[in-house]
């Protein structure tokens, strides 16, 4: 079951500012991550299994997983 994706305002701002091609690749990578938020090469942050970092199409993201409501909340995104 894929998780629903949502973006905190700072992460959404970064996503909207991406060039179109990067945003398309990023969205595809995030869809994969939403299908398996504990996999996809992600790592826990500060020993908290639900607080994670991963890379999606070259963009580093930090996100929280809420298993009870099946939601992945992206709180930070960084691309160069």
Gaussian input, Z-matrix of N, CA and C with variables (Angstrom, degrees):
# hf/3-21g

backbone

0 1
 N
 C     1     B1
 C     2     B2     1     A1
 N     3     B3     2     A2     1     D1
 C     4     B4     3     A3     2     D2
 C     5     B5     4     A4     3     D3
 N     6     B6     5     A5     4     D4
 C     7     B7     6     A6     5     D5
 C     8     B8     7     A7     6     D6
 N     9     B9     8     A8     7     D7
 C    10    B10     9     A9     8     D8
 C    11    B11    10    A10     9     D9
 N    12    B12    11    A11    10    D10
 C    13    B13    12    A12    11    D11
 C    14    B14    13    A13    12    D12
 N    15    B15    14    A14    13    D13
 C    16    B16    15    A15    14    D14
 C    17    B17    16    A16    15    D15
 N    18    B18    17    A17    16    D16
 C    19    B19    18    A18    17    D17
 C    20    B20    19    A19    18    D18
 N    21    B21    20    A20    19    D19
 C    22    B22    21    A21    20    D20
 C    23    B23    22    A22    21    D21
 N    24    B24    23    A23    22    D22
 C    25    B25    24    A24    23    D23
 C    26    B26    25    A25    24    D24
 N    27    B27    26    A26    25    D25
 C    28    B28    27    A27    26    D26
 C    29    B29    28    A28    27    D27
 N    30    B30    29    A29    28    D28
 C    31    B31    30    A30    29    D29
 C    32    B32    31    A31    30    D30
 N    33    B33    32    A32    31    D31
 C    34    B34    33    A33    32    D32
 C    35    B35    34    A34    33    D33
 N    36    B36    35    A35    34    D34
 C    37    B37    36    A36    35    D35
 C    38    B38    37    A37    36    D36
 N    39    B39    38    A38    37    D37
 C    40    B40    39    A39    38    D38
 C    41    B41    40    A40    39    D39
 N    42    B42    41    A41    40    D40
 C    43    B43    42    A42    41    D41
 C    44    B44    43    A43    42    D42
 N    45    B45    44    A44    43    D43
 C    46    B46    45    A45    44    D44
 C    47    B47    46    A46    45    D45
 N    48    B48    47    A47    46    D46
 C    49    B49    48    A48    47    D47
 C    50    B50    49    A49    48    D48
 N    51    B51    50    A50    49    D49
 C    52    B52    51    A51    50    D50
 C    53    B53    52    A52    51    D51
 N    54    B54    53    A53    52    D52
 C    55    B55    54    A54    53    D53
 C    56    B56    55    A55    54    D54
 N    57    B57    56    A56    55    D55
 C    58    B58    57    A57    56    D56
 C    59    B59    58    A58    57    D57
 N    60    B60    59    A59    58    D58
 C    61    B61    60    A60    59    D59
 C    62    B62    61    A61    60    D60
 N    63    B63    62    A62    61    D61
 C    64    B64    63    A63    62    D62
 C    65    B65    64    A64    63    D63
 N    66    B66    65    A65    64    D64
 C    67    B67    66    A66    65    D65
 C    68    B68    67    A67    66    D66
 N    69    B69    68    A68    67    D67
 C    70    B70    69    A69    68    D68
 C    71    B71    70    A70    69    D69
 N    72    B72    71    A71    70    D70
 C    73    B73    72    A72    71    D71
 C    74    B74    73    A73    72    D72
 N    75    B75    74    A74    73    D73
 C    76    B76    75    A75    74    D74
 C    77    B77    76    A76    75    D75
 N    78    B78    77    A77    76    D76
 C    79    B79    78    A78    77    D77
 C    80    B80    79    A79    78    D78
 N    81    B81    80    A80    79    D79
 C    82    B82    81    A81    80    D80
 C    83    B83    82    A82    81    D81
 N    84    B84    83    A83    82    D82
 C    85    B85    84    A84    83    D83
 C    86    B86    85    A85    84    D84
 N    87    B87    86    A86    85    D85
 C    88    B88    87    A87    86    D86
 C    89    B89    88    A88    87    D87
 N    90    B90    89    A89    88    D88
 C    91    B91    90    A90    89    D89
 C    92    B92    91    A91    90    D90
 N    93    B93    92    A92    91    D91
 C    94    B94    93    A93    92    D92
 C    95    B95    94    A94    93    D93
 N    96    B96    95    A95    94    D94
 C    97    B97    96    A96    95    D95
 C    98    B98    97    A97    96    D96
 N    99    B99    98    A98    97    D97
 C   100   B100    99    A99    98    D98
 C   101   B101   100   A100    99    D99
 N   102   B102   101   A101   100   D100
 C   103   B103   102   A102   101   D101
 C   104   B104   103   A103   102   D102
 N   105   B105   104   A104   103   D103
 C   106   B106   105   A105   104   D104
 C   107   B107   106   A106   105   D105
 N   108   B108   107   A107   106   D106
 C   109   B109   108   A108   107   D107
 C   110   B110   109   A109   108   D108
 N   111   B111   110   A110   109   D109
 C   112   B112   111   A111   110   D110
 C   113   B113   112   A112   111   D111
 N   114   B114   113   A113   112   D112
 C   115   B115   114   A114   113   D113
 C   116   B116   115   A115   114   D114
 N   117   B117   116   A116   115   D115
 C   118   B118   117   A117   116   D116
 C   119   B119   118   A118   117   D117
 N   120   B120   119   A119   118   D118
 C   121   B121   120   A120   119   D119
 C   122   B122   121   A121   120   D120
 N   123   B123   122   A122   121   D121
 C   124   B124   123   A123   122   D122
 C   125   B125   124   A124   123   D123
 N   126   B126   125   A125   124   D124
 C   127   B127   126   A126   125   D125
 C   128   B128   127   A127   126   D126
 N   129   B129   128   A128   127   D127
 C   130   B130   129   A129   128   D128
 C   131   B131   130   A130   129   D129
 N   132   B132   131   A131   130   D130
 C   133   B133   132   A132   131   D131
 C   134   B134   133   A133   132   D132
 N   135   B135   134   A134   133   D133
 C   136   B136   135   A135   134   D134
 C   137   B137   136   A136   135   D135
 N   138   B138   137   A137   136   D136
 C   139   B139   138   A138   137   D137
 C   140   B140   139   A139   138   D138
 N   141   B141   140   A140   139   D139
 C   142   B142   141   A141   140   D140
 C   143   B143   142   A142   141   D141
 N   144   B144   143   A143   142   D142
 C   145   B145   144   A144   143   D143
 C   146   B146   145   A145   144   D144
 N   147   B147   146   A146   145   D145
 C   148   B148   147   A147   146   D146
 C   149   B149   148   A148   147   D147
 N   150   B150   149   A149   148   D148
 C   151   B151   150   A150   149   D149
 C   152   B152   151   A151   150   D150
 N   153   B153   152   A152   151   D151
 C   154   B154   153   A153   152   D152
 C   155   B155   154   A154   153   D153
 N   156   B156   155   A155   154   D154
 C   157   B157   156   A156   155   D155
 C   158   B158   157   A157   156   D156
 N   159   B159   158   A158   157   D157
 C   160   B160   159   A159   158   D158
 C   161   B161   160   A160   159   D159
 N   162   B162   161   A161   160   D160
 C   163   B163   162   A162   161   D161
 C   164   B164   163   A163   162   D162
 N   165   B165   164   A164   163   D163
 C   166   B166   165   A165   164   D164
 C   167   B167   166   A166   165   D165
 N   168   B168   167   A167   166   D166
 C   169   B169   168   A168   167   D167
 C   170   B170   169   A169   168   D168
 N   171   B171   170   A170   169   D169
 C   172   B172   171   A171   170   D170
 C   173   B173   172   A172   171   D171
 N   174   B174   173   A173   172   D172
 C   175   B175   174   A174   173   D173
 C   176   B176   175   A175   174   D174
 N   177   B177   176   A176   175   D175
 C   178   B178   177   A177   176   D176
 C   179   B179   178   A178   177   D177
 N   180   B180   179   A179   178   D178
 C   181   B181   180   A180   179   D179
 C   182   B182   181   A181   180   D180
 N   183   B183   182   A182   181   D181
 C   184   B184   183   A183   182   D182
 C   185   B185   184   A184   183   D183
 N   186   B186   185   A185   184   D184
 C   187   B187   186   A186   185   D185
 C   188   B188   187   A187   186   D186
 N   189   B189   188   A188   187   D187
 C   190   B190   189   A189   188   D188
 C   191   B191   190   A190   189   D189
 N   192   B192   191   A191   190   D190
 C   193   B193   192   A192   191   D191
 C   194   B194   193   A193   192   D192
 N   195   B195   194   A194   193   D193
 C   196   B196   195   A195   194   D194
 C   197   B197   196   A196   195   D195
 N   198   B198   197   A197   196   D196
 C   199   B199   198   A198   197   D197
 C   200   B200   199   A199   198   D198
 N   201   B201   200   A200   199   D199
 C   202   B202   201   A201   200   D200
 C   203   B203   202   A202   201   D201
 N   204   B204   203   A203   202   D202
 C   205   B205   204   A204   203   D203
 C   206   B206   205   A205   204   D204
 N   207   B207   206   A206   205   D205
 C   208   B208   207   A207   206   D206
 C   209   B209   208   A208   207   D207
 N   210   B210   209   A209   208   D208
 C   211   B211   210   A210   209   D209
 C   212   B212   211   A211   210   D210
 N   213   B213   212   A212   211   D211
 C   214   B214   213   A213   212   D212
 C   215   B215   214   A214   213   D213
 N   216   B216   215   A215   214   D214
 C   217   B217   216   A216   215   D215
 C   218   B218   217   A217   216   D216
 N   219   B219   218   A218   217   D217
 C   220   B220   219   A219   218   D218
 C   221   B221   220   A220   219   D219
 N   222   B222   221   A221   220   D220
 C   223   B223   222   A222   221   D221
 C   224   B224   223   A223   222   D222
 N   225   B225   224   A224   223   D223
 C   226   B226   225   A225   224   D224
 C   227   B227   226   A226   225   D225
 N   228   B228   227   A227   226   D226
 C   229   B229   228   A228   227   D227
 C   230   B230   229   A229   228   D228
 N   231   B231   230   A230   229   D229
 C   232   B232   231   A231   230   D230
 C   233   B233   232   A232   231   D231
 N   234   B234   233   A233   232   D232
 C   235   B235   234   A234   233   D233
 C   236   B236   235   A235   234   D234
 N   237   B237   236   A236   235   D235
 C   238   B238   237   A237   236   D236
 C   239   B239   238   A238   237   D237

   B1=1.4415
   B2=1.5323
   B3=1.3183
   B4=1.4654
   B5=1.5326
   B6=1.3015
   B7=1.4477
   B8=1.5253
   B9=1.3128
   B10=1.4624
   B11=1.5298
   B12=1.3116
   B13=1.4698
   B14=1.5200
   B15=1.3113
   B16=1.4536
   B17=1.5183
   B18=1.3195
   B19=1.4625
   B20=1.5165
   B21=1.3329
   B22=1.4593
   B23=1.5337
   B24=1.3270
   B25=1.4733
   B26=1.5319
   B27=1.3462
   B28=1.4729
   B29=1.5338
   B30=1.3320
   B31=1.4639
   B32=1.5224
   B33=1.3285
   B34=1.4699
   B35=1.5274
   B36=1.3190
   B37=1.4624
   B38=1.5338
   B39=1.3212
   B40=1.4674
   B41=1.5261
   B42=1.3315
   B43=1.4710
   B44=1.5246
   B45=1.3295
   B46=1.4695
   B47=1.5268
   B48=1.3401
   B49=1.4633
   B50=1.5320
   B51=1.3314
   B52=1.4695
   B53=1.5223
   B54=1.3270
   B55=1.4645
   B56=1.5361
   B57=1.3141
   B58=1.4655
   B59=1.5275
   B60=1.3272
   B61=1.4729
   B62=1.5333
   B63=1.3236
   B64=1.4577
   B65=1.5220
   B66=1.3321
   B67=1.4619
   B68=1.5283
   B69=1.3248
   B70=1.4619
   B71=1.5171
   B72=1.3250
   B73=1.4695
   B74=1.5265
   B75=1.3208
   B76=1.4631
   B77=1.5271
   B78=1.3176
   B79=1.4665
   B80=1.5286
   B81=1.3224
   B82=1.4687
   B83=1.5289
   B84=1.3278
   B85=1.4579
   B86=1.5137
   B87=1.3197
   B88=1.4587
   B89=1.5267
   B90=1.3130
   B91=1.4697
   B92=1.5280
   B93=1.3307
   B94=1.4664
   B95=1.5196
   B96=1.3183
   B97=1.4529
   B98=1.5297
   B99=1.3160
   B100=1.4684
   B101=1.5252
   B102=1.3166
   B103=1.4639
   B104=1.5313
   B105=1.3330
   B106=1.4693
   B107=1.5301
   B108=1.3443
   B109=1.4645
   B110=1.5246
   B111=1.3254
   B112=1.4589
   B113=1.5268
   B114=1.3171
   B115=1.4607
   B116=1.5145
   B117=1.3200
   B118=1.4673
   B119=1.5254
   B120=1.3312
   B121=1.4625
   B122=1.5205
   B123=1.3262
   B124=1.4627
   B125=1.5262
   B126=1.3146
   B127=1.4555
   B128=1.5261
   B129=1.3345
   B130=1.4649
   B131=1.5232
   B132=1.3180
   B133=1.4590
   B134=1.5193
   B135=1.3173
   B136=1.4669
   B137=1.5266
   B138=1.3133
   B139=1.4687
   B140=1.5256
   B141=1.3129
   B142=1.4630
   B143=1.5255
   B144=1.3071
   B145=1.4652
   B146=1.5213
   B147=1.3233
   B148=1.4670
   B149=1.5230
   B150=1.3045
   B151=1.4731
   B152=1.5178
   B153=1.3505
   B154=1.4613
   B155=1.5193
   B156=1.3353
   B157=1.4601
   B158=1.5162
   B159=1.3244
   B160=1.4631
   B161=1.5201
   B162=1.3106
   B163=1.4628
   B164=1.5229
   B165=1.3138
   B166=1.4611
   B167=1.5175
   B168=1.3161
   B169=1.4712
   B170=1.5214
   B171=1.3300
   B172=1.4502
   B173=1.5170
   B174=1.3108
   B175=1.4615
   B176=1.5303
   B177=1.3134
   B178=1.4563
   B179=1.5237
   B180=1.3341
   B181=1.4633
   B182=1.5222
   B183=1.2991
   B184=1.4603
   B185=1.5167
   B186=1.3181
   B187=1.4577
   B188=1.5117
   B189=1.3097
   B190=1.4569
   B191=1.5146
   B192=1.3143
   B193=1.4576
   B194=1.5201
   B195=1.3176
   B196=1.4586
   B197=1.5153
   B198=1.3158
   B199=1.4581
   B200=1.5240
   B201=1.3194
   B202=1.4658
   B203=1.5267
   B204=1.3271
   B205=1.4626
   B206=1.5297
   B207=1.3259
   B208=1.4673
   B209=1.5336
   B210=1.3345
   B211=1.4620
   B212=1.5233
   B213=1.3181
   B214=1.4593
   B215=1.5209
   B216=1.3221
   B217=1.4577
   B218=1.5186
   B219=1.3078
   B220=1.4668
   B221=1.5226
   B222=1.3210
   B223=1.4623
   B224=1.5317
   B225=1.3171
   B226=1.4524
   B227=1.5172
   B228=1.3228
   B229=1.4614
   B230=1.5219
   B231=1.3283
   B232=1.4617
   B233=1.5209
   B234=1.3251
   B235=1.4712
   B236=1.5162
   B237=1.3067
   B238=1.4741
   B239=1.4953
   A1=109.16
   A2=117.77
   A3=119.10
   A4=111.20
   A5=114.65
   A6=121.30
   A7=108.88
   A8=116.20
   A9=121.27
   A10=107.67
   A11=116.56
   A12=121.49
   A13=109.47
   A14=115.59
   A15=120.38
   A16=107.18
   A17=115.47
   A18=121.36
   A19=109.56
   A20=116.35
   A21=120.67
   A22=106.89
   A23=118.20
   A24=119.95
   A25=115.38
   A26=121.34
   A27=118.46
   A28=112.74
   A29=117.31
   A30=120.26
   A31=110.83
   A32=117.06
   A33=120.58
   A34=110.54
   A35=116.46
   A36=120.62
   A37=110.70
   A38=116.61
   A39=120.95
   A40=109.68
   A41=117.40
   A42=121.56
   A43=111.10
   A44=117.33
   A45=120.45
   A46=112.37
   A47=117.79
   A48=121.54
   A49=112.87
   A50=117.31
   A51=120.25
   A52=110.45
   A53=116.55
   A54=119.07
   A55=109.19
   A56=116.40
   A57=122.03
   A58=113.42
   A59=117.65
   A60=120.50
   A61=110.89
   A62=116.35
   A63=119.82
   A64=110.56
   A65=116.67
   A66=119.68
   A67=111.35
   A68=117.55
   A69=120.63
   A70=111.96
   A71=116.57
   A72=120.68
   A73=110.64
   A74=116.31
   A75=121.10
   A76=110.75
   A77=117.01
   A78=120.30
   A79=111.20
   A80=117.05
   A81=120.36
   A82=110.48
   A83=117.12
   A84=121.03
   A85=112.07
   A86=116.78
   A87=120.48
   A88=111.09
   A89=117.78
   A90=120.27
   A91=109.94
   A92=116.73
   A93=120.23
   A94=110.76
   A95=116.05
   A96=120.21
   A97=110.69
   A98=117.88
   A99=121.08
   A100=111.34
   A101=116.95
   A102=120.66
   A103=111.46
   A104=116.87
   A105=121.60
   A106=108.99
   A107=118.59
   A108=120.35
   A109=115.33
   A110=117.60
   A111=119.80
   A112=111.74
   A113=116.90
   A114=122.46
   A115=109.60
   A116=116.43
   A117=123.09
   A118=112.88
   A119=116.67
   A120=120.39
   A121=113.69
   A122=117.63
   A123=120.07
   A124=110.12
   A125=114.77
   A126=120.50
   A127=109.13
   A128=116.62
   A129=118.83
   A130=110.56
   A131=115.88
   A132=122.61
   A133=107.89
   A134=116.59
   A135=123.30
   A136=112.40
   A137=116.32
   A138=123.24
   A139=113.55
   A140=118.08
   A141=122.83
   A142=107.32
   A143=117.34
   A144=121.85
   A145=113.24
   A146=118.49
   A147=121.15
   A148=113.48
   A149=117.39
   A150=122.98
   A151=105.49
   A152=117.50
   A153=119.37
   A154=112.23
   A155=114.12
   A156=122.62
   A157=107.88
   A158=114.92
   A159=121.24
   A160=107.92
   A161=115.25
   A162=121.29
   A163=107.66
   A164=115.61
   A165=122.18
   A166=107.25
   A167=116.58
   A168=122.46
   A169=111.92
   A170=116.19
   A171=121.00
   A172=114.38
   A173=118.32
   A174=122.77
   A175=107.59
   A176=116.83
   A177=121.16
   A178=107.89
   A179=115.68
   A180=120.36
   A181=110.17
   A182=115.31
   A183=122.30
   A184=105.69
   A185=115.20
   A186=119.01
   A187=111.08
   A188=114.84
   A189=123.37
   A190=108.46
   A191=116.27
   A192=121.77
   A193=107.97
   A194=116.12
   A195=121.42
   A196=107.38
   A197=115.87
   A198=120.74
   A199=111.80
   A200=117.32
   A201=119.61
   A202=112.62
   A203=117.36
   A204=120.12
   A205=111.63
   A206=116.49
   A207=123.13
   A208=112.29
   A209=115.12
   A210=121.20
   A211=110.31
   A212=115.58
   A213=123.01
   A214=106.32
   A215=117.10
   A216=122.06
   A217=108.94
   A218=116.62
   A219=122.15
   A220=107.26
   A221=115.65
   A222=119.75
   A223=112.41
   A224=117.04
   A225=119.92
   A226=109.00
   A227=115.95
   A228=122.51
   A229=107.79
   A230=116.58
   A231=121.12
   A232=108.39
   A233=115.97
   A234=120.92
   A235=108.27
   A236=115.29
   A237=119.75
   A238=110.32
   D1=119.00
   D2=177.79
   D3=-71.02
   D4=146.72
   D5=176.51
   D6=-84.71
   D7=153.21
   D8=175.00
   D9=-77.68
   D10=139.06
   D11=177.62
   D12=-98.05
   D13=139.12
   D14=169.35
   D15=-141.75
   D16=153.69
   D17=-176.48
   D18=-119.90
   D19=130.49
   D20=170.93
   D21=-67.09
   D22=154.18
   D23=-176.00
   D24=-49.95
   D25=-44.53
   D26=179.72
   D27=-63.03
   D28=-39.84
   D29=179.44
   D30=-69.61
   D31=-38.03
   D32=178.81
   D33=-65.38
   D34=-37.05
   D35=178.25
   D36=-62.69
   D37=-43.72
   D38=177.98
   D39=-63.22
   D40=-44.32
   D41=179.91
   D42=-59.97
   D43=-46.09
   D44=-178.86
   D45=-66.88
   D46=-25.67
   D47=-179.36
   D48=-83.78
   D49=-8.12
   D50=-179.20
   D51=-68.31
   D52=147.04
   D53=171.26
   D54=-58.48
   D55=149.69
   D56=-174.20
   D57=-51.63
   D58=-45.34
   D59=-177.80
   D60=-64.66
   D61=-42.99
   D62=178.91
   D63=-65.21
   D64=-42.72
   D65=-179.92
   D66=-61.30
   D67=-39.42
   D68=177.29
   D69=-63.19
   D70=-44.93
   D71=178.08
   D72=-66.26
   D73=-40.35
   D74=178.67
   D75=-62.66
   D76=-45.68
   D77=179.33
   D78=-61.18
   D79=-38.78
   D80=177.04
   D81=-65.38
   D82=-41.80
   D83=177.63
   D84=-65.27
   D85=-37.38
   D86=178.84
   D87=-70.29
   D88=-31.42
   D89=175.72
   D90=-63.69
   D91=-40.02
   D92=176.02
   D93=-64.47
   D94=-42.19
   D95=179.56
   D96=-64.15
   D97=-39.12
   D98=179.71
   D99=-65.36
   D100=-27.73
   D101=178.19
   D102=-74.57
   D103=-23.72
   D104=-177.61
   D105=-150.38
   D106=71.14
   D107=-172.01
   D108=-66.46
   D109=-17.50
   D110=178.28
   D111=-95.58
   D112=-3.42
   D113=179.14
   D114=-111.31
   D115=-140.93
   D116=176.99
   D117=56.37
   D118=29.61
   D119=178.11
   D120=75.70
   D121=12.33
   D122=-179.60
   D123=-75.48
   D124=157.56
   D125=178.31
   D126=-131.04
   D127=146.56
   D128=176.86
   D129=-70.07
   D130=150.90
   D131=177.47
   D132=-106.68
   D133=127.29
   D134=178.03
   D135=53.95
   D136=42.83
   D137=175.85
   D138=59.88
   D139=22.37
   D140=176.88
   D141=-107.54
   D142=110.15
   D143=-174.35
   D144=-60.89
   D145=-25.22
   D146=-178.39
   D147=-92.87
   D148=-5.84
   D149=176.60
   D150=-107.92
   D151=116.00
   D152=-166.83
   D153=-135.89
   D154=160.62
   D155=171.47
   D156=-128.26
   D157=147.37
   D158=177.55
   D159=-158.68
   D160=172.07
   D161=173.20
   D162=-116.04
   D163=133.21
   D164=176.88
   D165=-124.41
   D166=108.02
   D167=-179.24
   D168=54.92
   D169=41.54
   D170=176.94
   D171=84.31
   D172=-0.97
   D173=178.34
   D174=-101.91
   D175=125.35
   D176=178.76
   D177=-83.43
   D178=129.05
   D179=179.76
   D180=-125.77
   D181=146.92
   D182=169.86
   D183=-116.14
   D184=133.67
   D185=-175.54
   D186=-147.89
   D187=163.38
   D188=176.57
   D189=-115.66
   D190=140.65
   D191=177.58
   D192=-107.61
   D193=128.28
   D194=174.19
   D195=-115.13
   D196=98.45
   D197=-177.41
   D198=-67.29
   D199=-30.46
   D200=-176.97
   D201=-67.19
   D202=-31.16
   D203=178.28
   D204=-116.37
   D205=12.66
   D206=176.72
   D207=48.87
   D208=54.18
   D209=-178.12
   D210=-130.65
   D211=138.96
   D212=170.89
   D213=-110.97
   D214=120.63
   D215=179.64
   D216=-107.68
   D217=114.35
   D218=178.21
   D219=-84.43
   D220=120.83
   D221=-176.64
   D222=-105.40
   D223=-19.62
   D224=-179.91
   D225=-150.11
   D226=139.46
   D227=175.84
   D228=-138.36
   D229=135.36
   D230=-178.71
   D231=-134.40
   D232=126.00
   D233=173.95
   D234=-137.08
   D235=157.20
   D236=178.33
   D237=-119.26

